[in-house]
Amino acid sequence: MNDSDTKNADLQDCFKTPVLETDEGQIVKLPKEFRIESKELIMFFRDQDILLRAPVEDNIAFIFDLIEPFPEDFFDAIRGGQSQTGK
């Protein structure tokens, strides 16, 4: 990594990895520090960067696991006993 790459990096730890050519395109091997549980990724450009992100469903699924243990009237209590319809 040259000096200009370091200045442009927002991350403290940067890794180089090989890009392999195939008939269908290119394959990038992710280092074990970047291991993910998702079977697919969303890929997009931001300026000159290529960003990889797990699909939204994978990112927000944990929220439902966190909410599940709350009692049904929990959110009513937060709203001061009023339902969403204001009754």
Contacts in CASP RR format, 6 or more apart in sequence:
PFRMAT RR
TARGET T0000
AUTHOR 0000-0000-0000
METHOD contacts of the structure
MODEL  1
MNDSDTKNADLQDCFKTPVLETDEGQIVKLPKEFRIESKELIMFFRDQDI
LLRAPVEDNIAFIFDLIEPFPEDFFDAIRGGQSQTGK
1 9 0 8 1.000
1 14 0 8 1.000
1 16 0 8 1.000
5 14 0 8 1.000
6 14 0 8 1.000
13 33 0 8 1.000
15 31 0 8 1.000
15 33 0 8 1.000
15 34 0 8 1.000
17 28 0 8 1.000
17 29 0 8 1.000
17 30 0 8 1.000
17 31 0 8 1.000
18 28 0 8 1.000
18 29 0 8 1.000
19 26 0 8 1.000
19 27 0 8 1.000
19 28 0 8 1.000
20 26 0 8 1.000
20 27 0 8 1.000
20 28 0 8 1.000
20 29 0 8 1.000
30 36 0 8 1.000
36 54 0 8 1.000
37 54 0 8 1.000
37 58 0 8 1.000
38 54 0 8 1.000
38 55 0 8 1.000
38 58 0 8 1.000
40 55 0 8 1.000
41 52 0 8 1.000
41 53 0 8 1.000
41 54 0 8 1.000
41 55 0 8 1.000
42 52 0 8 1.000
42 53 0 8 1.000
42 54 0 8 1.000
42 55 0 8 1.000
43 50 0 8 1.000
43 51 0 8 1.000
43 52 0 8 1.000
43 53 0 8 1.000
44 50 0 8 1.000
44 51 0 8 1.000
44 53 0 8 1.000
45 51 0 8 1.000
53 59 0 8 1.000
76 82 0 8 1.000
76 83 0 8 1.000
END
